[in-house]
Amino acid sequence: MAQDPAFRERRRGERVLIRIPVQVHGLSKDNKIVTEDAETVVVSRIGGLLRCRTAFKMGGNAEVTNGFTKKGEKFRVVWVSDQAKQGFFDVGIEFLTPAEEFWGISFPAPARA
């Protein structure tokens, strides 16, 4: 299934498993402004998946600062797990403005169908 071209298209890009320390600043589900240290689980050209103690607000904007480079970018929260696992929520984020170099890694060439 993962090799299905339609599946790849839905994912909109290759993903890289990597832990990068980040700081996240945005709105929680209960509309409180939160700043916390977190880490990436997966990153891609269009965003990433973070492990956070806070359930950030779906559709809300968040500023994420890369812990290695200290550079920040703005993201939209596009997915949040329903429940915390081991005290952490999975939070899917998407760049508001493309910034592929933000994660500080080189991505594999896009797969061809």
C-alpha positions in Angstrom: 0.0 0.0 0.0 2.8 2.5 0.8 4.1 2.0 -2.7 0.8 3.0 -4.3 1.4 6.3 -6.2 -2.0 7.6 -5.1 -1.0 7.0 -1.5 2.3 8.9 -2.0 0.4 11.8 -3.6 -1.9 12.1 -0.6 1.2 12.3 1.7 2.6 15.1 -0.5 6.2 14.2 -0.1 8.8 12.0 1.4 9.2 11.8 5.2 12.3 11.5 7.2 12.4 10.0 10.7 14.5 12.3 12.8 14.5 13.8 16.3 15.1 17.5 16.3 14.6 19.5 19.5 12.2 22.4 18.9 10.3 25.0 20.8 6.6 25.4 20.0 4.6 28.6 20.6 0.9 28.6 19.9 -2.6 28.1 21.2 -3.7 25.0 23.1 -7.0 23.3 22.5 -8.4 25.4 25.3 -7.2 28.6 23.7 -4.3 29.3 26.1 -1.0 30.6 24.8 1.6 28.0 25.3 5.4 27.8 24.8 7.0 24.4 25.3 10.0 22.4 24.4 9.2 19.4 22.1 10.8 17.3 19.5 10.1 16.1 16.0 9.3 12.5 15.2 9.1 12.9 11.4 9.8 15.8 9.1 9.1 16.5 5.4 9.4 19.3 2.9 5.9 20.5 3.9 5.9 20.1 7.7 6.4 17.5 10.4 5.0 15.5 13.3 5.9 16.7 16.8 5.7 15.1 20.2 4.3 17.7 22.6 2.9 17.7 26.1 0.3 20.1 25.0 -2.6 19.4 22.6 -2.3 22.4 20.3 -5.4 23.8 18.6 -6.3 22.3 15.3 -6.2 24.9 12.5 -4.3 27.3 14.8 -1.0 28.8 13.9 2.2 27.9 15.8 5.7 29.2 15.7 8.3 26.5 15.8 12.0 27.2 16.6 14.6 24.7 15.5 16.7 23.8 18.6 19.9 23.3 16.5 19.8 26.4 14.2 17.6 28.7 16.5 15.7 29.7 13.4 11.9 30.0 13.6 9.1 29.4 11.1 5.3 29.7 11.2 3.2 26.6 10.8 -0.5 25.6 10.8 -1.6 22.8 13.2 -3.2 20.2 10.8 -3.6 17.2 13.1 -3.6 16.4 16.8 -3.9 13.0 18.4 -7.1 12.5 20.5 -5.2 11.2 23.5 -1.7 11.6 25.0 0.5 8.5 24.8 3.1 8.4 27.7 2.3 12.0 28.4 2.7 13.3 24.8 0.4 14.3 22.0 1.3 13.8 18.4 0.9 17.2 16.6 1.0 17.4 12.8 2.2 20.8 11.4 2.4 22.3 8.0 4.6 25.2 6.9 2.6 28.4 6.1 5.4 29.4 3.7 7.6 26.6 2.2 10.9 26.5 4.0 12.5 23.1 3.1 15.9 24.1 4.6 14.3 24.8 8.0 14.9 21.2 9.3 18.6 21.4 8.4 18.7 18.2 6.4 18.7 17.2 2.7 15.6 15.4 1.7 15.6 12.4 -0.7 14.7 13.2 -4.3 10.9 13.0 -4.8 9.7 9.5 -5.8 8.5 9.1 -9.4 5.3 7.3 -10.0 
